[in-house]
Amino acid sequence: MWRSRGVVARALGARGRPRGTGTARCSGPAALQDLAVPNGSWSAAMREHYERLLRRTADGSWRRVPSYRNGLDHFPAAAKRGTGTRLFLRSTDTEGAGFEYVTFVHGAGNRALCLCQPGPYLEGHSGFMHGGAIATIIDTTLGTCALEAAGSVMTAKLSIDFLAPVPLGSVVLVDGGVDRRDGRKIFLSCQVRGAAGDTLHAEATALFIQLDAAKSPPATCLTP
C-alpha cells in the first residue's frame, strides 16, 4: 500500500501561526523549534560529520532541511502543485532516545544525504537498530530526495537489502539519489554506510509516484 508523503498541508503566517487552507481552520501557536541541529545527545562523531556536511551549504549547492514538530513546507516544488508536505519527525521529545537525524539536499534535486544517530528506543536485536527503523530512515531520505525533485510524492515500492546491523548510538549516513524518471514515476536508490564509510549496512531501491494536485485530498490542519 502506498504511504502518503506530501499530501498534508499546513500554511504558516509570518508570526508562526497556522492559516486555514481550504475549509480547514487551525488556531494556536506553532512550536517552531528546529530539531535538525546538534543537541546534548549528539556524539562527537555525529557533530563532526554534521559540521562537514554543513560546510557544503556555504556555496548554495546543498541546503539543510529543518525539522519541526509541525507540517511546514520546505519544498517549493510541492507548494507549486498546491499541496504541502510533512516530513518524518523525531518520534520523542527525549533527546537521543529515538531518531536523531539531519538531512541535506542537493540544489539540483537529485540527491539527499541523511546523517542519523539511532537511540535506545529504536532497538530491535539487543544493542542494534531495528530493521523497521532502518527502513523508516531510508524511506525518509529517499522521500526527501523525491520531494525536492518532483514535489509531492507517495512511496509506491521500497526494497531493502540488510547487510550489516547498525549499532545503537553509532552514526550512519544514508546517501540517496534519483536514478531516473518516467513520467510521474521517480526511481531512486541509496546506501546506508557508517559515517566513516567503512561499513555498508544496507542498500535500497524505491519507486515514488508524483501526485496529481488536482486529485489530491483536501489539506488537513495539524496540531503542533
N, C-alpha and C positions, 0 to 999 in steps of 0.2 A: 504494500500500500504506500502511496506517495505520502511523504511527510511535508506538511506545509511550511514553507520558508518564504517570508516576504509578503504574506497576504494580510498581515495585521498592521494597521497604521495607527500612528499617534502623532499629531502635529503639535509642536510646542511654540508658544509665543515667545517674545523676546525676553520676558521675565521668567521663563521656565515653567509657565502654567500651560497645561494642555488645552488646545482648542478643539471644539467639536468638529468632526469630519462627517459629512453627510447628515444622517439623522442622529448620529451618536453624540452624546454630551458627556464631558468629564469636568470635574471640579477638584480643587485642592492642589497643594503644591506638589511639584515633582522632585524626587530625590535625584540630584544631578551629580552624585559622587562617581567619578571615573574610577572603575576598578581595574583597568588595564595599566596600572602603574605600580612601581615597587611598593611593597609594604614589609612589615617586620617579619613575615613568614618566608620571604624570598631568600633562597640560599645565595651564597657568594657567586656560585656558578650561574644562577638564574639572573642575577643582577649584571654580571659581566657580559653574558650573551645578549641581554636586553640592551645594554649600552652600545654594543656592537651593531645590533640591528637598528637602533635609534639613529646612529650616525648615518645610515643610508638615507634617512629622510632629509638630510641637510640640503641636498640639491634638488629636492622635489620629485625625484624619481620614485620614491616609496613614501607611503604615509602610514602612520599608526592608526588603527581603528579603535576609538574609545569604546569602553564597555560600561553601560549604565544599567540601573535596575529597572528601566522602563524602555519602551519601544521607540527610540529615536531613529530617525532616518539619516544614515550617514552615506547613502549611496544615491547620487544624482540620477543614475540611470533608472533606478526603481521609482524615484519621485516623478520623473518624466512620464512614466507609464501610469501614473495615478494611483499607485499602490505604495504603501510604506514597507518597512522591513523591521523584523525583530530578530536580532542575533541571539545565539545561546548566551545565557547569563551565568555568572558564578552562582553555584547552587546553594550556597550557605553564606551567612554573614560572618562566620568564623574564619578569620584569615588563615590560610594554609590548610584548612580541613578538607576541601574538595578540589575543584579546578582552580588553579592559579595559572592564568594564561594571558597572552597578549598577541594580537595578530597584526601583521604588517602586509599591506597590499601594494603591488606594483602599479604605477600610474597607467601603464598600458592595458591593465585589466586582465592580464593573462597569468598571474602568479600570486600566490599568497604564502606567507611564512608565519607559522604559529609556534610560539615558544610556550611550553607547558611544563608545570611542576605539579604532579599529582599528589594529593594529600591522603590521609588515612581513611577518609570516608569513601574513597574510590577503590578500596581493597577488594580483590577477588581471592585468588590463592594467597596464602599468608605472605605478606611482605611485597606483594606485586599488584599493579594496577589491573582492575577488572577489564576483561575484553570488551564489555559493553561501553565502558568509559573511554577506552581507546577508540572505539567506533564513533562515539559521540564527538570527540575532538577532531577526528578525521572528517566527519560529516560537516562539522562547523567550519573547518578550514576550507574544504572544497566548496561548501556553500557560500562562504565569504568571497572566494575567488569567482564563483559563478555570478554572484550578485554584482560584483564590480564589473564583470564582463558583459552581463546581459540584463541587469535589472532584476525584478522579482522572479524567483525561480522556485521549483519544487524538486526534491530528491525523488528520482524515479528508480534508480538502482545503485546499490553500493556493494562492492565486492572487496573483501579484505583477506589478505594472507598474513596471519600472525606468525612471525618468525622467531622472535625472542621476547621474553617477558620484560615488562617495564617496571623497575623497582620503584616503590613509593618514595617520594622525595627527590627522585632523580630529575634531570632536566632533559626534555626531548624537544626536537624541532620537527614540526610537520611541514614538509615542503611540497606544496601542491600547485598544479597549474592546469591550464586549459590545453588539451591536446588538439581538439578540432571542434568545429561547429557544423551542424547540418540542419538548417532551418532553425526551429526553436529548440533543437537538441544540442546540449553542451556536454561534450565528453571530456572528463578530467582524470588525472591520476596524481598520486602522491606517494611519498616515502616518509616513514616515521623513523628518525635516527636519534641516537644520543646526541646532545647538543655539540659534543666534541667531534662528532662524525665517526666515531669508532664502532658503533653497533647499529645494525639495521634491525629495527624492532618489528616493522610491518610495512607492507605495500598495499595500495588500494587503487581501484579504478571506480569511476562513478559516472552516472548519467543524470544530468539535471535537465528539466524542461522549463523553458522560458514561459511565464504566464501570459495569457491574453488578458490585458487590463479590462477589456470590455466584458469579459466573462468572470472576472474575479468577484468574490463575495464582498458585501459592504464592509467598510472599515469598522473595527471594533475598538472601543476605548479600553485602555489598560490602566490598572492602578499601579502606583509606584511600588 
